[in-house]
Each structure stands twice: as C-alpha cells, then as structure tokens.
Amino acid sequence: FYNTDHQLPIEIDHLSSTLTNLGIYNTRVTHLPEQIGKLKHLQSLELVNTNLMALPNGIDGLSSLTLLFLPNNKLISLPKTIKNIRSLSQIVLKNNPYLHSIQSLNGLSNLRILQTDNCPIERIPLYLPQLTDLYMSKNNLSHLIGIRTLGYKTNSSKYFYFNNNRIQSVPPQIKHVNNLYFLNLDYNHLISLPLDIFSIPTLHYLYIRNNDFSVIELKAIVDKFNATHPYMNLYYVNKKNSIVKSITN
C-alpha cells in the first residue's frame, strides 16, 4: 500500500506491535518514512522492483530485522546507520544501477550473506566477521583490498563470487581468508596470481576463465595447482588463445 505521493503512510508505526514481515512489490515507492524504524518486531523487509532511492536513517530502529531484500530498485546510497542493525544476517541489493558504494555496511557484526550482483559498486565491503557468502558479479571492482576482513570470525566455508568485474590483481592477503572454499574470478583482467593463493589448503573451487594471463603464465598456474591442490576443481579459459580446460580431480 502507498499514497498518491508514492510513499508509505507515516501511520505504519501503528503496526509496530504485530508486524513481522513487510513486502512491497512492483510499485513506484521512492522513499520509506522515518517511522518505519519503530517496527521493532519486523524480521524481513522486502522492496522489489520499485523506485526506492534511499533508506531512512531511522532504519537502525529495526532491531529484529534479519533479512533486507531490495533488488531491482534505484538505490543511490545506504545510510550509515544500517551497520547498527546487529540482527541483520542477509542483504540482497542486486540490480540497483545507481548504487556505487556499500561501505555503509562495514562492521555489520552478524551479516552472513550479501548479494550485490549487477551494481556499479567499486569496492568490496570490510569488517564483516560472520560473512560466508558474497555475490558481487557484474560490479565495478578493480581490486580486492581488505578481503581478509571478511568472515574472519567464522570457520564456515567461504563462497566468494567476483566474476565479471575489472579486477587486475589479487592481494597476497587472500591467504588469510578463513576457510576460503570457493572463489570465482571469471571475466576479469588478471595477468597473474599471488604465490600466496597456492598456500590456501581449504580452496576447492577456483574459476579464472577469460582473464588476461599469457599462455606461459596460465600453464605455470595450472602446473602449480596440480602440485599444491591435487583435489581442487580449477576452471580456466585463456582469452588470448581460446584454451578451454578444467581440472577436476
């Protein structure tokens, strides 16, 4: 429901004692009222395919919120107060074509799953101690600096998707990601990998297809992984000579 100004009515706070899930789909809502922060029992907030441009600063009043589902909107930025929602465990922001930064999420203490596919985001988030699943394909990333600050307090396997970006290098700190299991770097601009990546015993899946490795460099990478990770699934395609192979031992 929304009024003629394409906004939720401020009277929504009258539902504060009972409302646990709120979903708004295929409307022209552009903003949420500050009163939404009074919904203390709200566990999931979903706005899909709307004209939503921003979230109110008072969103940190949603002290029970676990799921924030905002795909296919027009978000420009996220409020700094969002990092105060300690209950948040999953955020979906995919297909927001004007969202260039998610640094406001830095420090979210219990976030486990973050999806920002198909957004022009330029930097990965930082200091998300419980993060296990990160989906950032088709963003505008050029580097992965700070990746060691993701999921550092959980021993759960990490699944990171960075395919279809413009990443030119992987930092040596990649080896400090706790229990990195799956890493997708397809369709980037890599010309080499750091030696440190060969020292990650938990890495079982690595995708490096369609990068800028030379033939010699790619062969060296494959040979090295054969020696250090005989159990690993390695997928690679060399753009320069159309080699298409995978190693699945």
N, C-alpha and C positions, 0 to 999 in steps of 0.2 A: 504494500500500500504506500502511496505517496500523494502529496498535494499538488496543486497546479504549478508550484514552483519547482517541481521535480526534486523534492526533499522529503525525508521522513518527518512526520509531525513531531514537535517537541514533546508532545504528550506521551511519547513512547515510554518515558520513565515510569508511567503508571503501571507498566508490566514488570517492574523490577523484581517483584517478589516471586514471580512464576515463570518468566520466560527463560528457557534454556537454549533454544536454537532459533536463529533468525536467518532466513534466506530471502534474498531479493534477486529476481532474475529478469533479464530482458526488459529493463525499464530505462528511463532517462535520468535516474537519480545521479546528481553530481556531487553532493556532499551529505555527510551524516551530521546530525545535531550533536552538540556537546553533551546533551542529556543521555546519549547512548552509554556514556560512561557510568551511568547509575544502574545498569543492568548487571548487578553483582553475581547473578546466578547463570549468566549467559556462558555456554560452553563452546558453541560454534557460531561464527558469523560468516555468512556467505553472501557475496555480491558478485554475480556473474553476468557478463555482457551488459554492463550499464555504462553510464558516462562518469562514473566516480573518478574524481580528480585528486582527492585528498582525504585523509582521515583526521578526525578532530584530535587535538592534544589530549582531551579527556579520555581517550581510549584506554589509557592505563588504569582506568577505574574498573575495567572488566577483569576482575581478579580471579574469575573461574574459567576464563577463555583458554581452550586448548587448541582449537582449530580456527585459523584465519584463512579463508578461501576467497581470493579476489582475482580470478583470471578474467581476461578479456574485458579490461576496463581502460581508463585513461589516466591512471595514476601518474602524477608528476614527481612526487616525493612521499616519504614516510615520516611521521612525526618522531622526534627524538624520544618522546615518552613511551613509545612502543616497547622499548627494551626493559621497561619496568614491569611488564606482564610476565611474571615468573612462571605462570602455569602454561604458557604457550609452548606446544610441542610440535606443531606443524603449521607451516605457512606456504601458501600457493599463490604466486604472483605472476604466473606465466601470461604471455601475450598482453603486456602493458607497454605499448610502443613509445611512451614518453618517460619511462622510469629509467633514469641513468645511474642511480645510486641506491644501494641498500645498506649503507654504513650505519644508518639509524638502528639496524638490528644488532650491531656489535654488542656483545656482552649478554645476549639473551641466554639465561642460565640453563634452561631446560629444552631448548629447541632441538628436535631430533631430525626433522625433515624440512628441507627448504627447496622450493621449486620456482625458478625464475626463467624458464625457457622462453626464448623469443622476446627478450627485453634488451635494450641497448646499455646494459649495465657494464661499467668499466673496471670494477674491482671486486674481488671476492670479499665476502664478509669476514670478520675477525672475531676471535674470542667467543666461539660458540662451543662450550666444553662438552656438550652432550650430542653434538651433531653426528649423525651416521649416514644420512642420505642427502646429497647435494646435487641438484639438477640445474646446471647453468649452460645448457646448449643454446646455440644461436644468440649469444650475448655479444658484448664488445670487449672481451677481456684480452689484454695483451701480455699479462704476466700472472703468476700465482703466488706472489709475495705474501707471506703471512699464512700460508696453508697449514703450517704446523700448529696454529692456534685453533684448528677445527677438530672437535671431538677428542680433545686431549684428556678428558676425564672419564671416558668410557672405553671399555675394552671390546665393545661390539665392533663387528666388521664395518669398514667404511666403503661406501659406494659413491664415487665422485664422477660426475658427467660434465666434461668441459669441451665437448666436441663442437665443431662449427663456430670457433672463435678466431682470434688472430694472435694467439699465443706464440711467442717467439722463443721462449726458453722456459725450462722447468727449474725452479730453485733447488739447490742441494738440500734444503731443509725438508724436502719431500720425504726423506728417510725418517723424519721424526713424527710423521703422522701415525698415530697409534692404531695399529692393526688395519692398515690400508689393504683392502682386498680387491677392489675393482676400480680401475682408472681409465676413463675414456678421453683420449686426446685426438680423436679423428678430426680431420679437416681443420688443421691449424697451420702454423708457419715454422714448425720446429726444424732445425737443421742438425740438432744433436740432443742427447740426453745426458744429464749429470751422472757421473760414476756412482753417486750415492743411491740412485734408483736400483742398482743391482744388489744393494745391501738391504733390501726390504723383504724379509723372509715370508711375510704374510701376503704378498702380492700374487694373486692367482689369475687375474684378467687384466690385460693391457691392450688398449686399442690405439694404434698410432698410424692409421691409414690416412693417405692423402695429406702428407706433410711435405717438407722440402728437404728431406735427407738426400744426400748424394748416394749413389749406388754403393760406394765403399763404406760409407758411414752406416747405412742400413744393414749391410751384411755384417759389419762389426757388432752392431746392436743385437742382431739375431743370434750370432755365434756366442756372444757374451751371455745372453739369457739362456741359451741352451745349456751353458755350463753352470750358471748360478741358479736357474729356476727350471729344472727339467720337467716339473709338474705344471708349469704355467701355460695358460692359453694366451698366445700372442697373435694379434691380428694386425697385418700391415699391408699397405699398398703404397708403392712409390709413384708419385705423380709424374716423375721425370721419365720413367721407363715402363710404367704400367705393370710392374710386377705385382701380382695379386697372390698372396700366400697367407697361410695361417699355420701356426704351430700349436697343436693341441695334444699335449702328451697326457 
